[in-house]
């Protein structure tokens, strides 16, 4: 129970940083999952760019360049 209390204290103390850490973990999990399911390096790059664009980490124009849409 003490460990659980420590987690909540840590979560409270971190504030927005805790939310960003969870988001970063979700993004990394999605990228790792993509890596496990794709054999072609080009497809992997496009899928990673898609994930990053969806989370607002790269601009749509950057995604379009990587995906060969421009």
PQR file of N, CA, C, O and H, with PARSE charges and radii, in Angstrom:
ATOM      1  N   UNK A   1       0.820  -1.190   0.000 -0.4000 1.5000
ATOM      2  CA  UNK A   1       0.000   0.000   0.000 -0.0000 2.0000
ATOM      3  C   UNK A   1       0.872   1.266   0.000  0.5500 1.7000
ATOM      4  O   UNK A   1       0.520   2.276  -0.610 -0.5500 1.4000
ATOM      5  N   UNK A   2       1.999   1.189   0.688 -0.4000 1.5000
ATOM      6  CA  UNK A   2       2.889   2.355   0.731 -0.0000 2.0000
ATOM      7  C   UNK A   2       3.420   2.700  -0.661  0.5500 1.7000
ATOM      8  O   UNK A   2       3.527   3.872  -1.022 -0.5500 1.4000
ATOM      9  H   UNK A   2       2.285   0.369   1.183  0.4000 1.0000
ATOM     10  N   UNK A   3       3.748   1.675  -1.428 -0.4000 1.5000
ATOM     11  CA  UNK A   3       4.236   1.918  -2.790 -0.0000 2.0000
ATOM     12  C   UNK A   3       3.166   2.615  -3.618  0.5500 1.7000
ATOM     13  O   UNK A   3       3.471   3.500  -4.418 -0.5500 1.4000
ATOM     14  H   UNK A   3       3.661   0.723  -1.134  0.4000 1.0000
ATOM     15  N   UNK A   4       1.915   2.217  -3.426 -0.4000 1.5000
ATOM     16  CA  UNK A   4       0.812   2.845  -4.139 -0.0000 2.0000
ATOM     17  C   UNK A   4       0.689   4.309  -3.738  0.5500 1.7000
ATOM     18  O   UNK A   4       0.476   5.171  -4.591 -0.5500 1.4000
ATOM     19  H   UNK A   4       1.667   1.499  -2.776  0.4000 1.0000
ATOM     20  N   UNK A   5       0.821   4.592  -2.457 -0.4000 1.5000
ATOM     21  CA  UNK A   5       0.767   5.982  -1.984 -0.0000 2.0000
ATOM     22  C   UNK A   5       1.907   6.792  -2.599  0.5500 1.7000
ATOM     23  O   UNK A   5       1.715   7.936  -3.011 -0.5500 1.4000
ATOM     24  H   UNK A   5       0.994   3.892  -1.764  0.4000 1.0000
ATOM     25  N   UNK A   6       3.098   6.187  -2.655 -0.4000 1.5000
ATOM     26  CA  UNK A   6       4.241   6.878  -3.256 -0.0000 2.0000
ATOM     27  C   UNK A   6       3.962   7.216  -4.714  0.5500 1.7000
ATOM     28  O   UNK A   6       4.324   8.295  -5.184 -0.5500 1.4000
ATOM     29  H   UNK A   6       3.254   5.258  -2.320  0.4000 1.0000
ATOM     30  N   UNK A   7       3.324   6.302  -5.426 -0.4000 1.5000
ATOM     31  CA  UNK A   7       2.994   6.544  -6.827 -0.0000 2.0000
ATOM     32  C   UNK A   7       2.083   7.753  -6.959  0.5500 1.7000
ATOM     33  O   UNK A   7       2.302   8.605  -7.820 -0.5500 1.4000
ATOM     34  H   UNK A   7       3.031   5.425  -5.044  0.4000 1.0000
ATOM     35  N   UNK A   8       1.062   7.835  -6.113 -0.4000 1.5000
ATOM     36  CA  UNK A   8       0.143   8.965  -6.190 -0.0000 2.0000
ATOM     37  C   UNK A   8       0.828  10.272  -5.811  0.5500 1.7000
ATOM     38  O   UNK A   8       0.544  11.317  -6.398 -0.5500 1.4000
ATOM     39  H   UNK A   8       0.884   7.143  -5.413  0.4000 1.0000
ATOM     40  N   UNK A   9       1.718  10.220  -4.845 -0.4000 1.5000
ATOM     41  CA  UNK A   9       2.460  11.426  -4.477 -0.0000 2.0000
ATOM     42  C   UNK A   9       3.328  11.859  -5.658  0.5500 1.7000
ATOM     43  O   UNK A   9       3.370  13.040  -6.006 -0.5500 1.4000
ATOM     44  H   UNK A   9       1.949   9.371  -4.368  0.4000 1.0000
ATOM     45  N   UNK A  10       4.013  10.906  -6.266 -0.4000 1.5000
ATOM     46  CA  UNK A  10       4.858  11.212  -7.419 -0.0000 2.0000
ATOM     47  C   UNK A  10       4.028  11.797  -8.551  0.5500 1.7000
ATOM     48  O   UNK A  10       4.419  12.788  -9.168 -0.5500 1.4000
ATOM     49  H   UNK A  10       3.980   9.947  -5.984  0.4000 1.0000
ATOM     50  N   UNK A  11       2.878  11.179  -8.822 -0.4000 1.5000
ATOM     51  CA  UNK A  11       2.001  11.665  -9.883 -0.0000 2.0000
ATOM     52  C   UNK A  11       1.574  13.099  -9.597  0.5500 1.7000
ATOM     53  O   UNK A  11       1.606  13.946 -10.489 -0.5500 1.4000
ATOM     54  H   UNK A  11       2.561  10.374  -8.320  0.4000 1.0000
ATOM     55  N   UNK A  12       1.179  13.370  -8.375 -0.4000 1.5000
ATOM     56  CA  UNK A  12       0.730  14.714  -8.003 -0.0000 2.0000
ATOM     57  C   UNK A  12       1.880  15.712  -8.134  0.5500 1.7000
ATOM     58  O   UNK A  12       1.698  16.807  -8.666 -0.5500 1.4000
ATOM     59  H   UNK A  12       1.153  12.682  -7.650  0.4000 1.0000
ATOM     60  N   UNK A  13       3.051  15.335  -7.654 -0.4000 1.5000
ATOM     61  CA  UNK A  13       4.198  16.240  -7.681 -0.0000 2.0000
ATOM     62  C   UNK A  13       4.656  16.552  -9.102  0.5500 1.7000
ATOM     63  O   UNK A  13       5.106  17.663  -9.382 -0.5500 1.4000
ATOM     64  H   UNK A  13       3.199  14.445  -7.222  0.4000 1.0000
ATOM     65  N   UNK A  14       4.543  15.580  -9.992 -0.4000 1.5000
ATOM     66  CA  UNK A  14       4.991  15.791 -11.365 -0.0000 2.0000
ATOM     67  C   UNK A  14       4.029  16.638 -12.178  0.5500 1.7000
ATOM     68  O   UNK A  14       4.450  17.329 -13.106 -0.5500 1.4000
ATOM     69  H   UNK A  14       4.177  14.678  -9.764  0.4000 1.0000
ATOM     70  N   UNK A  15       2.759  16.599 -11.852 -0.4000 1.5000
ATOM     71  CA  UNK A  15       1.765  17.387 -12.568 -0.0000 2.0000
ATOM     72  C   UNK A  15       1.749  17.074 -14.045  0.5500 1.7000
ATOM     73  O   UNK A  15       1.564  15.921 -14.434 -0.5500 1.4000
ATOM     74  H   UNK A  15       2.417  16.038 -11.099  0.4000 1.0000
ATOM     75  N   UNK A  16       1.940  18.082 -14.874 -0.4000 1.5000
ATOM     76  CA  UNK A  16       1.900  17.916 -16.327 -0.0000 2.0000
ATOM     77  C   UNK A  16       2.993  16.979 -16.835  0.5500 1.7000
ATOM     78  O   UNK A  16       2.792  16.282 -17.829 -0.5500 1.4000
ATOM     79  H   UNK A  16       2.090  19.019 -14.559  0.4000 1.0000
ATOM     80  N   UNK A  17       4.131  16.953 -16.175 -0.4000 1.5000
ATOM     81  CA  UNK A  17       5.218  16.074 -16.605 -0.0000 2.0000
ATOM     82  C   UNK A  17       4.793  14.607 -16.569  0.5500 1.7000
ATOM     83  O   UNK A  17       5.229  13.811 -17.400 -0.5500 1.4000
ATOM     84  H   UNK A  17       4.294  17.519 -15.367  0.4000 1.0000
ATOM     85  N   UNK A  18       3.940  14.250 -15.601 -0.4000 1.5000
ATOM     86  CA  UNK A  18       3.451  12.871 -15.521 -0.0000 2.0000
ATOM     87  C   UNK A  18       2.605  12.545 -16.743  0.5500 1.7000
ATOM     88  O   UNK A  18       2.723  11.461 -17.313 -0.5500 1.4000
ATOM     89  H   UNK A  18       3.586  14.897 -14.925  0.4000 1.0000
ATOM     90  N   UNK A  19       1.759  13.477 -17.141 -0.4000 1.5000
ATOM     91  CA  UNK A  19       0.922  13.274 -18.325 -0.0000 2.0000
ATOM     92  C   UNK A  19       1.801  13.107 -19.558  0.5500 1.7000
ATOM     93  O   UNK A  19       1.541  12.234 -20.386 -0.5500 1.4000
ATOM     94  H   UNK A  19       1.664  14.358 -16.678  0.4000 1.0000
ATOM     95  N   UNK A  20       2.835  13.929 -19.692 -0.4000 1.5000
ATOM     96  CA  UNK A  20       3.734  13.823 -20.836 -0.0000 2.0000
ATOM     97  C   UNK A  20       4.489  12.495 -20.829  0.5500 1.7000
ATOM     98  O   UNK A  20       4.721  11.910 -21.887 -0.5500 1.4000
ATOM     99  H   UNK A  20       3.046  14.638 -19.019  0.4000 1.0000
ATOM    100  N   UNK A  21       4.872  12.018 -19.651 -0.4000 1.5000
ATOM    101  CA  UNK A  21       5.577  10.740 -19.551 -0.0000 2.0000
ATOM    102  C   UNK A  21       4.684   9.603 -20.020  0.5500 1.7000
ATOM    103  O   UNK A  21       5.146   8.701 -20.719 -0.5500 1.4000
ATOM    104  H   UNK A  21       4.683  12.493 -18.791  0.4000 1.0000
ATOM    105  N   UNK A  22       3.418   9.636 -19.646 -0.4000 1.5000
ATOM    106  CA  UNK A  22       2.481   8.608 -20.097 -0.0000 2.0000
ATOM    107  C   UNK A  22       2.321   8.688 -21.609  0.5500 1.7000
ATOM    108  O   UNK A  22       2.323   7.659 -22.285 -0.5500 1.4000
ATOM    109  H   UNK A  22       3.043  10.369 -19.078  0.4000 1.0000
ATOM    110  N   UNK A  23       2.182   9.884 -22.144 -0.4000 1.5000
ATOM    111  CA  UNK A  23       2.034  10.046 -23.589 -0.0000 2.0000
ATOM    112  C   UNK A  23       3.270   9.531 -24.319  0.5500 1.7000
ATOM    113  O   UNK A  23       3.150   8.854 -25.340 -0.5500 1.4000
ATOM    114  H   UNK A  23       2.181  10.720 -21.595  0.4000 1.0000
ATOM    115  N   UNK A  24       4.447   9.844 -23.808 -0.4000 1.5000
ATOM    116  CA  UNK A  24       5.685   9.378 -24.435 -0.0000 2.0000
ATOM    117  C   UNK A  24       5.737   7.856 -24.426  0.5500 1.7000
ATOM    118  O   UNK A  24       6.162   7.239 -25.402 -0.5500 1.4000
ATOM    119  H   UNK A  24       4.545  10.394 -22.978  0.4000 1.0000
ATOM    120  N   UNK A  25       5.304   7.254 -23.325 -0.4000 1.5000
ATOM    121  CA  UNK A  25       5.292   5.800 -23.242 -0.0000 2.0000
ATOM    122  C   UNK A  25       4.339   5.206 -24.274  0.5500 1.7000
ATOM    123  O   UNK A  25       4.667   4.212 -24.921 -0.5500 1.4000
ATOM    124  H   UNK A  25       4.958   7.755 -22.532  0.4000 1.0000
ATOM    125  N   UNK A  26       3.171   5.805 -24.432 -0.4000 1.5000
ATOM    126  CA  UNK A  26       2.203   5.329 -25.424 -0.0000 2.0000
ATOM    127  C   UNK A  26       2.779   5.429 -26.841  0.5500 1.7000
ATOM    128  O   UNK A  26       2.620   4.519 -27.655 -0.5500 1.4000
ATOM    129  H   UNK A  26       2.904   6.613 -23.906  0.4000 1.0000
ATOM    130  N   UNK A  27       3.437   6.532 -27.115 -0.4000 1.5000
ATOM    131  CA  UNK A  27       4.031   6.739 -28.441 -0.0000 2.0000
ATOM    132  C   UNK A  27       5.109   5.690 -28.700  0.5500 1.7000
ATOM    133  O   UNK A  27       5.153   5.089 -29.773 -0.5500 1.4000
ATOM    134  H   UNK A  27       3.566   7.272 -26.455  0.4000 1.0000
ATOM    135  N   UNK A  28       5.976   5.476 -27.717 -0.4000 1.5000
ATOM    136  CA  UNK A  28       7.041   4.484 -27.885 -0.0000 2.0000
ATOM    137  C   UNK A  28       6.476   3.080 -28.061  0.5500 1.7000
ATOM    138  O   UNK A  28       6.984   2.300 -28.867 -0.5500 1.4000
ATOM    139  H   UNK A  28       5.941   5.965 -26.845  0.4000 1.0000
ATOM    140  N   UNK A  29       5.427   2.756 -27.311 -0.4000 1.5000
ATOM    141  CA  UNK A  29       4.801   1.439 -27.462 -0.0000 2.0000
ATOM    142  C   UNK A  29       4.236   1.261 -28.867  0.5500 1.7000
ATOM    143  O   UNK A  29       4.343   0.187 -29.459 -0.5500 1.4000
ATOM    144  H   UNK A  29       5.014   3.390 -26.656  0.4000 1.0000
ATOM    145  N   UNK A  30       3.641   2.315 -29.388 -0.4000 1.5000
ATOM    146  CA  UNK A  30       3.078   2.248 -30.736 -0.0000 2.0000
ATOM    147  C   UNK A  30       4.182   2.063 -31.784  0.5500 1.7000
ATOM    148  O   UNK A  30       4.016   1.305 -32.740 -0.5500 1.4000
ATOM    149  H   UNK A  30       3.554   3.188 -28.908  0.4000 1.0000
ATOM    150  N   UNK A  31       5.303   2.757 -31.597 -0.4000 1.5000
ATOM    151  CA  UNK A  31       6.423   2.632 -32.530 -0.0000 2.0000
ATOM    152  C   UNK A  31       7.038   1.232 -32.451  0.5500 1.7000
ATOM    153  O   UNK A  31       7.353   0.636 -33.481 -0.5500 1.4000
ATOM    154  H   UNK A  31       5.437   3.372 -30.820  0.4000 1.0000
ATOM    155  N   UNK A  32       7.208   0.710 -31.249 -0.4000 1.5000
ATOM    156  CA  UNK A  32       7.759  -0.641 -31.088 -0.0000 2.0000
ATOM    157  C   UNK A  32       6.830  -1.670 -31.714  0.5500 1.7000
ATOM    158  O   UNK A  32       7.284  -2.605 -32.374 -0.5500 1.4000
ATOM    159  H   UNK A  32       6.952   1.194 -30.413  0.4000 1.0000
ATOM    160  N   UNK A  33       5.541  -1.500 -31.508 -0.4000 1.5000
ATOM    161  CA  UNK A  33       4.563  -2.408 -32.108 -0.0000 2.0000
ATOM    162  C   UNK A  33       4.658  -2.370 -33.630  0.5500 1.7000
ATOM    163  O   UNK A  33       4.586  -3.405 -34.293 -0.5500 1.4000
ATOM    164  H   UNK A  33       5.172  -0.741 -30.972  0.4000 1.0000
ATOM    165  N   UNK A  34       4.821  -1.174 -34.169 -0.4000 1.5000
ATOM    166  CA  UNK A  34       4.983  -1.023 -35.613 -0.0000 2.0000
ATOM    167  C   UNK A  34       6.244  -1.743 -36.088  0.5500 1.7000
ATOM    168  O   UNK A  34       6.227  -2.419 -37.117 -0.5500 1.4000
ATOM    169  H   UNK A  34       4.880  -0.334 -33.630  0.4000 1.0000
ATOM    170  N   UNK A  35       7.327  -1.599 -35.343 -0.4000 1.5000
ATOM    171  CA  UNK A  35       8.596  -2.237 -35.719 -0.0000 2.0000
ATOM    172  C   UNK A  35       8.469  -3.754 -35.744  0.5500 1.7000
ATOM    173  O   UNK A  35       9.091  -4.420 -36.572 -0.5500 1.4000
ATOM    174  H   UNK A  35       7.341  -1.050 -34.507  0.4000 1.0000
ATOM    175  N   UNK A  36       7.676  -4.289 -34.852 -0.4000 1.5000
ATOM    176  CA  UNK A  36       7.519  -5.743 -34.784 -0.0000 2.0000
ATOM    177  C   UNK A  36       6.668  -6.288 -35.925  0.5500 1.7000
ATOM    178  O   UNK A  36       6.758  -7.471 -36.253 -0.5500 1.4000
ATOM    179  H   UNK A  36       7.170  -3.748 -34.180  0.4000 1.0000
ATOM    180  N   UNK A  37       5.848  -5.442 -36.529 -0.4000 1.5000
ATOM    181  CA  UNK A  37       4.892  -5.917 -37.530 -0.0000 2.0000
ATOM    182  C   UNK A  37       5.221  -5.536 -38.969  0.5500 1.7000
ATOM    183  O   UNK A  37       4.478  -5.896 -39.882 -0.5500 1.4000
ATOM    184  H   UNK A  37       5.775  -4.481 -36.262  0.4000 1.0000
ATOM    185  N   UNK A  38       6.320  -4.815 -39.189 -0.4000 1.5000
ATOM    186  CA  UNK A  38       6.646  -4.352 -40.542 -0.0000 2.0000
ATOM    187  C   UNK A  38       8.034  -4.842 -40.929  0.5500 1.7000
ATOM    188  O   UNK A  38       8.976  -4.765 -40.141 -0.5500 1.4000
ATOM    189  H   UNK A  38       6.924  -4.523 -38.448  0.4000 1.0000
ATOM    190  N   UNK A  39       8.145  -5.344 -42.146 -0.4000 1.5000
ATOM    191  CA  UNK A  39       9.432  -5.861 -42.632 -0.0000 2.0000
ATOM    192  C   UNK A  39      10.193  -4.848 -43.469  0.5500 1.7000
ATOM    193  O   UNK A  39      11.419  -4.923 -43.554 -0.5500 1.4000
ATOM    194  H   UNK A  39       7.380  -5.407 -42.786  0.4000 1.0000
ATOM    195  N   UNK A  40       9.506  -3.913 -44.083 -0.4000 1.5000
ATOM    196  CA  UNK A  40      10.125  -2.949 -44.992 -0.0000 2.0000
ATOM    197  C   UNK A  40      10.502  -1.671 -44.234  0.5500 1.7000
ATOM    198  O   UNK A  40       9.657  -1.063 -43.577 -0.5500 1.4000
ATOM    199  H   UNK A  40       8.510  -3.851 -44.014  0.4000 1.0000
ATOM    200  N   UNK A  41      11.758  -1.274 -44.328 -0.4000 1.5000
ATOM    201  CA  UNK A  41      12.240  -0.093 -43.611 -0.0000 2.0000
ATOM    202  C   UNK A  41      11.508   1.172 -44.040  0.5500 1.7000
ATOM    203  O   UNK A  41      11.236   2.038 -43.208 -0.5500 1.4000
ATOM    204  H   UNK A  41      12.445  -1.769 -44.862  0.4000 1.0000
ATOM    205  N   UNK A  42      11.189   1.289 -45.315 -0.4000 1.5000
ATOM    206  CA  UNK A  42      10.479   2.483 -45.798 -0.0000 2.0000
ATOM    207  C   UNK A  42       9.084   2.556 -45.189  0.5500 1.7000
ATOM    208  O   UNK A  42       8.642   3.624 -44.765 -0.5500 1.4000
ATOM    209  H   UNK A  42      11.410   0.586 -45.990  0.4000 1.0000
ATOM    210  N   UNK A  43       8.395   1.427 -45.145 -0.4000 1.5000
ATOM    211  CA  UNK A  43       7.068   1.407 -44.525 -0.0000 2.0000
ATOM    212  C   UNK A  43       7.149   1.748 -43.046  0.5500 1.7000
ATOM    213  O   UNK A  43       6.290   2.449 -42.511 -0.5500 1.4000
ATOM    214  H   UNK A  43       8.754   0.559 -45.488  0.4000 1.0000
ATOM    215  N   UNK A  44       8.192   1.245 -42.388 -0.4000 1.5000
ATOM    216  CA  UNK A  44       8.382   1.551 -40.974 -0.0000 2.0000
ATOM    217  C   UNK A  44       8.541   3.054 -40.773  0.5500 1.7000
ATOM    218  O   UNK A  44       7.917   3.632 -39.883 -0.5500 1.4000
ATOM    219  H   UNK A  44       8.890   0.676 -42.822  0.4000 1.0000
ATOM    220  N   UNK A  45       9.374   3.688 -41.597 -0.4000 1.5000
ATOM    221  CA  UNK A  45       9.590   5.131 -41.486 -0.0000 2.0000
ATOM    222  C   UNK A  45       8.317   5.927 -41.681  0.5500 1.7000
ATOM    223  O   UNK A  45       8.064   6.887 -40.954 -0.5500 1.4000
ATOM    224  H   UNK A  45       9.881   3.219 -42.319  0.4000 1.0000
ATOM    225  N   UNK A  46       7.522   5.537 -42.648 -0.4000 1.5000
ATOM    226  CA  UNK A  46       6.256   6.231 -42.905 -0.0000 2.0000
ATOM    227  C   UNK A  46       5.301   6.034 -41.734  0.5500 1.7000
ATOM    228  O   UNK A  46       4.617   6.971 -41.323 -0.5500 1.4000
ATOM    229  H   UNK A  46       7.727   4.756 -43.238  0.4000 1.0000
ATOM    230  N   UNK A  47       5.254   4.819 -41.197 -0.4000 1.5000
ATOM    231  CA  UNK A  47       4.363   4.567 -40.068 -0.0000 2.0000
ATOM    232  C   UNK A  47       4.800   5.306 -38.810  0.5500 1.7000
ATOM    233  O   UNK A  47       3.959   5.804 -38.061 -0.5500 1.4000
ATOM    234  H   UNK A  47       5.810   4.057 -41.531  0.4000 1.0000
ATOM    235  N   UNK A  48       6.099   5.383 -38.571 -0.4000 1.5000
ATOM    236  CA  UNK A  48       6.596   6.151 -37.429 -0.0000 2.0000
ATOM    237  C   UNK A  48       6.261   7.625 -37.620  0.5500 1.7000
ATOM    238  O   UNK A  48       5.824   8.293 -36.682 -0.5500 1.4000
ATOM    239  H   UNK A  48       6.782   4.979 -39.180  0.4000 1.0000
ATOM    240  N   UNK A  49       6.463   8.129 -38.824 -0.4000 1.5000
ATOM    241  CA  UNK A  49       6.120   9.526 -39.109 -0.0000 2.0000
ATOM    242  C   UNK A  49       4.632   9.770 -38.885  0.5500 1.7000
ATOM    243  O   UNK A  49       4.240  10.828 -38.392 -0.5500 1.4000
ATOM    244  H   UNK A  49       6.818   7.587 -39.585  0.4000 1.0000
ATOM    245  N   UNK A  50       3.811   8.801 -39.245 -0.4000 1.5000
ATOM    246  CA  UNK A  50       2.367   8.918 -39.033 -0.0000 2.0000
ATOM    247  C   UNK A  50       2.040   9.028 -37.548  0.5500 1.7000
ATOM    248  O   UNK A  50       1.213   9.846 -37.146 -0.5500 1.4000
ATOM    249  H   UNK A  50       4.130   7.942 -39.645  0.4000 1.0000
ATOM    250  N   UNK A  51       2.686   8.206 -36.745 -0.4000 1.5000
ATOM    251  CA  UNK A  51       2.475   8.248 -35.293 -0.0000 2.0000
ATOM    252  C   UNK A  51       2.905   9.609 -34.749  0.5500 1.7000
ATOM    253  O   UNK A  51       2.177  10.233 -33.977 -0.5500 1.4000
ATOM    254  H   UNK A  51       3.357   7.541 -37.072  0.4000 1.0000
ATOM    255  N   UNK A  52       4.085  10.061 -35.152 -0.4000 1.5000
ATOM    256  CA  UNK A  52       4.596  11.343 -34.660 -0.0000 2.0000
ATOM    257  C   UNK A  52       3.719  12.510 -35.095  0.5500 1.7000
ATOM    258  O   UNK A  52       3.506  13.449 -34.329 -0.5500 1.4000
ATOM    259  H   UNK A  52       4.676   9.554 -35.778  0.4000 1.0000
ATOM    260  N   UNK A  53       3.216  12.452 -36.311 -0.4000 1.5000
ATOM    261  CA  UNK A  53       2.336  13.519 -36.807 -0.0000 2.0000
ATOM    262  C   UNK A  53       1.007  13.513 -36.058  0.5500 1.7000
ATOM    263  O   UNK A  53       0.473  14.571 -35.725 -0.5500 1.4000
ATOM    264  H   UNK A  53       3.389  11.688 -36.933  0.4000 1.0000
ATOM    265  N   UNK A  54       0.481  12.332 -35.797 -0.4000 1.5000
ATOM    266  CA  UNK A  54      -0.795  12.214 -35.090 -0.0000 2.0000
ATOM    267  C   UNK A  54      -0.711  12.804 -33.677  0.5500 1.7000
ATOM    268  O   UNK A  54      -1.678  13.389 -33.188 -0.5500 1.4000
ATOM    269  H   UNK A  54       0.914  11.472 -36.068  0.4000 1.0000
ATOM    270  N   UNK A  55       0.445  12.649 -33.026 -0.4000 1.5000
ATOM    271  CA  UNK A  55       0.629  13.185 -31.676 -0.0000 2.0000
ATOM    272  C   UNK A  55       1.123  14.632 -31.695  0.5500 1.7000
ATOM    273  O   UNK A  55       1.365  15.219 -30.640 -0.5500 1.4000
ATOM    274  H   UNK A  55       1.230  12.174 -33.423  0.4000 1.0000
ATOM    275  N   UNK A  56       1.271  15.206 -32.884 -0.4000 1.5000
ATOM    276  CA  UNK A  56       1.677  16.601 -32.990 -0.0000 2.0000
ATOM    277  C   UNK A  56       3.159  16.834 -32.792  0.5500 1.7000
ATOM    278  O   UNK A  56       3.574  17.951 -32.481 -0.5500 1.4000
ATOM    279  H   UNK A  56       1.074  14.729 -33.741  0.4000 1.0000
ATOM    280  N   UNK A  57       3.966  15.796 -32.966 -0.4000 1.5000
ATOM    281  CA  UNK A  57       5.404  15.933 -32.755 -0.0000 2.0000
ATOM    282  C   UNK A  57       6.154  16.343 -34.013  0.5500 1.7000
ATOM    283  O   UNK A  57       7.268  16.859 -33.935 -0.5500 1.4000
ATOM    284  H   UNK A  57       3.629  14.889 -33.218  0.4000 1.0000
ATOM    285  N   UNK A  58       5.549  16.114 -35.168 -0.4000 1.5000
ATOM    286  CA  UNK A  58       6.095  16.640 -36.417 -0.0000 2.0000
ATOM    287  C   UNK A  58       4.951  17.292 -37.191  0.5500 1.7000
ATOM    288  O   UNK A  58       3.782  16.955 -37.005 -0.5500 1.4000
ATOM    289  H   UNK A  58       4.643  15.694 -35.231  0.4000 1.0000
ATOM    290  N   UNK A  59       5.307  18.211 -38.042 -0.4000 1.5000
ATOM    291  CA  UNK A  59       4.327  18.924 -38.849 -0.0000 2.0000
ATOM    292  C   UNK A  59       3.776  18.012 -39.951  0.5500 1.7000
ATOM    293  O   UNK A  59       4.452  17.082 -40.393 -0.5500 1.4000
ATOM    294  H   UNK A  59       6.256  18.485 -38.193  0.4000 1.0000
ATOM    295  N   UNK A  60       2.564  18.284 -40.380 -0.4000 1.5000
ATOM    296  CA  UNK A  60       1.938  17.504 -41.449 -0.0000 2.0000
ATOM    297  C   UNK A  60       2.790  17.533 -42.714  0.5500 1.7000
ATOM    298  O   UNK A  60       2.885  16.530 -43.422 -0.5500 1.4000
ATOM    299  H   UNK A  60       2.015  19.039 -40.021  0.4000 1.0000
ATOM    300  N   UNK A  61       3.406  18.669 -43.000 -0.4000 1.5000
ATOM    301  CA  UNK A  61       4.255  18.780 -44.196 -0.0000 2.0000
ATOM    302  C   UNK A  61       5.448  17.830 -44.114  0.5500 1.7000
ATOM    303  O   UNK A  61       5.843  17.244 -45.121 -0.5500 1.4000
ATOM    304  H   UNK A  61       3.329  19.484 -42.425  0.4000 1.0000
ATOM    305  N   UNK A  62       6.018  17.677 -42.931 -0.4000 1.5000
ATOM    306  CA  UNK A  62       7.138  16.748 -42.755 -0.0000 2.0000
ATOM    307  C   UNK A  62       6.664  15.323 -43.016  0.5500 1.7000
ATOM    308  O   UNK A  62       7.342  14.549 -43.692 -0.5500 1.4000
ATOM    309  H   UNK A  62       5.697  18.154 -42.113  0.4000 1.0000
ATOM    310  N   UNK A  63       5.493  14.982 -42.474 -0.4000 1.5000
ATOM    311  CA  UNK A  63       4.934  13.649 -42.725 -0.0000 2.0000
ATOM    312  C   UNK A  63       4.737  13.426 -44.223  0.5500 1.7000
ATOM    313  O   UNK A  63       5.082  12.367 -44.748 -0.5500 1.4000
ATOM    314  H   UNK A  63       4.942  15.611 -41.925  0.4000 1.0000
ATOM    315  N   UNK A  64       4.185  14.419 -44.904 -0.4000 1.5000
ATOM    316  CA  UNK A  64       3.919  14.279 -46.340 -0.0000 2.0000
ATOM    317  C   UNK A  64       5.204  14.075 -47.139  0.5500 1.7000
ATOM    318  O   UNK A  64       5.218  13.323 -48.114 -0.5500 1.4000
ATOM    319  H   UNK A  64       3.905  15.279 -44.478  0.4000 1.0000
ATOM    320  N   UNK A  65       6.275  14.738 -46.730 -0.4000 1.5000
ATOM    321  CA  UNK A  65       7.568  14.555 -47.401 -0.0000 2.0000
ATOM    322  C   UNK A  65       8.069  13.127 -47.178  0.5500 1.7000
ATOM    323  O   UNK A  65       8.505  12.465 -48.120 -0.5500 1.4000
ATOM    324  H   UNK A  65       6.263  15.349 -45.938  0.4000 1.0000
ATOM    325  N   UNK A  66       8.006  12.659 -45.941 -0.4000 1.5000
ATOM    326  CA  UNK A  66       8.465  11.301 -45.631 -0.0000 2.0000
ATOM    327  C   UNK A  66       7.629  10.261 -46.370  0.5500 1.7000
ATOM    328  O   UNK A  66       8.156   9.266 -46.869 -0.5500 1.4000
ATOM    329  H   UNK A  66       7.652  13.196 -45.176  0.4000 1.0000
ATOM    330  N   UNK A  67       6.323  10.500 -46.433 -0.4000 1.5000
ATOM    331  CA  UNK A  67       5.413   9.549 -47.077 -0.0000 2.0000
ATOM    332  C   UNK A  67       5.452   9.640 -48.597  0.5500 1.7000
ATOM    333  O   UNK A  67       4.833   8.828 -49.285 -0.5500 1.4000
ATOM    334  H   UNK A  67       5.895  11.308 -46.028  0.4000 1.0000
ATOM    335  N   UNK A  68       6.180  10.631 -49.126 -0.4000 1.5000
ATOM    336  CA  UNK A  68       6.279  10.787 -50.574 -0.0000 2.0000
ATOM    337  C   UNK A  68       5.049  11.414 -51.196  0.5500 1.7000
ATOM    338  O   UNK A  68       4.789  11.240 -52.386 -0.5500 1.4000
ATOM    339  H   UNK A  68       6.683  11.291 -48.567  0.4000 1.0000
ATOM    340  N   UNK A  69       4.293  12.142 -50.395 -0.4000 1.5000
ATOM    341  CA  UNK A  69       3.081  12.786 -50.904 -0.0000 2.0000
ATOM    342  C   UNK A  69       3.361  14.147 -51.522  0.5500 1.7000
ATOM    343  O   UNK A  69       2.510  14.708 -52.212 -0.5500 1.4000
ATOM    344  H   UNK A  69       4.504  12.283 -49.427  0.4000 1.0000
ATOM    345  N   UNK A  70       4.553  14.677 -51.275 -0.4000 1.5000
ATOM    346  CA  UNK A  70       4.921  15.984 -51.840 -0.0000 2.0000
ATOM    347  C   UNK A  70       6.054  15.779 -52.819  0.5500 1.7000
ATOM    348  O   UNK A  70       6.531  16.742 -53.420 -0.5500 1.4000
ATOM    349  H   UNK A  70       5.245  14.221 -50.714  0.4000 1.0000
TER
END
